[in-house]
């Protein structure tokens, strides 16, 4: 068999990546995990998680991420803070480029996750000046202020409820006539006096001298626009996959999510994908970690069956 | 926490940051901010690589309200790079280590 630096390279340090690391470390694979910023993934910005089994009272996203990280470290997983810039495929050998250096490997598991989608209505100039994607980071800066939140899924509703610990008033702007969030979260939102839901509407603009002062909201049914005087705008309208570094190496859907089969195999033999980065019907921690365990099993099978 | 990254308060900001001979990277953070805690090891690693060239300090925004207000900080983690008492660069949110290295190289 050809010599490579690694059996397996894991690209990403969220729940899927750390789980892949746990399984690979226990399988005594020669493995490395590359994470570009900090291990944990999207989960570390989540205020509270109550749908991950084993934590009967719920657990903060940061604490859950830290526990996964410590579990992987305790099993001896090698984690390096490196930005994977591209992957090249040469038959059975894959080269993972890290900017200043590159490594060769037999298999790769892509678990690079996803990032929050932007509105693209000119909000980038207000990043950190009222516009936020992280309630646990920035919520306390909006104590007794009025804020707008955008979205209608689990994240939008859960984080909006969290924000009401701080804010005076929260307008939840949702493009449909009903929320998509799971029922228990909807019930809590409807009961919360500080939350006012603005139905059938989108954020069409925002302005302010140095920071957000005003958020423009358009009703998509009537076309009517109104201004909401708000100092913050929290955006939770879904996620976009972190797959730009892959170029056209793997087949992806129109949104950039990686196609896989039920064994987490991508269009390139020996490259697997797991978690939010793939075309999964459900983007949850509990599904991401399941994907990752399957991906490691598939990677082991691939190595066993390598030709040379 | 790395002992080389000193935690400073509002009172020390002028002497430790604005009057520093070396460029300074100020990490505005809080204990309740997950991403702030998550990037701490990365910042400590950068401190080791750039020791003697740039000074690293941390400001807890919970305990020190004046400095974050002065710099209109409404999001953390925020990293502000000071050179000769002036803001040379600013990064908000969690970014790749490579981006931080690029920013540091840019002000040295």
Contacts between the chains, C-beta under 8 A, distances in Angstrom:
chain1	res1	chain2	res2	distance
A	36	B	96	4.0
A	36	B	97	6.6
A	36	B	98	7.0
A	37	B	38	7.8
A	37	B	39	6.5
A	37	B	42	6.8
A	37	B	94	5.0
A	37	B	95	6.2
A	37	B	96	5.2
A	37	B	97	6.5
A	38	B	35	7.2
A	38	B	38	3.8
A	38	B	39	4.7
A	38	B	41	7.1
A	38	B	42	5.7
A	38	B	94	6.4
A	39	B	38	7.1
A	40	B	34	7.2
A	40	B	38	4.9
A	44	B	34	3.9
A	44	B	35	5.9
A	44	B	38	5.2
A	45	B	34	5.8
A	45	B	35	6.1
A	46	B	34	8.0
A	60	B	34	7.3
A	61	B	34	6.1
A	62	B	34	3.4
A	62	B	37	6.4
A	62	B	38	7.2
A	65	B	34	7.3
A	65	B	38	7.3
A	81	B	41	8.0
A	81	B	42	5.5
A	81	B	45	6.8
A	81	B	97	4.8
A	82	B	97	7.5
A	83	B	96	4.8
A	83	B	97	6.9
A	83	B	98	4.4
A	99	B	98	6.1
A	127	B	75	7.5
A	127	B	92	6.1
A	127	B	93	7.5
A	128	B	73	7.5
A	128	B	74	6.2
A	128	B	75	4.0
A	128	B	78	6.4
A	128	B	92	3.5
A	128	B	93	7.2
A	129	B	72	7.0
A	129	B	74	6.0
A	129	B	75	7.8
A	130	B	74	6.1
A	132	B	74	7.8
A	132	B	75	5.7
A	133	B	93	7.9
A	134	B	35	6.7
A	134	B	75	7.6
A	134	B	93	7.6
A	136	B	32	6.7
A	136	B	33	6.5
A	136	B	34	5.8
A	137	B	33	4.7
A	137	B	34	7.3
A	137	B	35	5.9
A	137	B	36	7.2
A	137	B	75	6.3
A	137	B	76	5.4
A	137	B	77	7.4
A	137	B	93	8.0
A	138	B	74	6.4
A	138	B	75	4.6
A	138	B	76	6.9
A	140	B	30	7.3
A	140	B	32	7.1
A	140	B	62	7.9
A	141	B	73	7.5
A	141	B	74	4.5
A	141	B	75	7.0
A	142	B	74	7.7
A	210	B	72	6.5
A	211	B	72	6.7
A	211	B	74	6.5
A	232	B	74	7.6
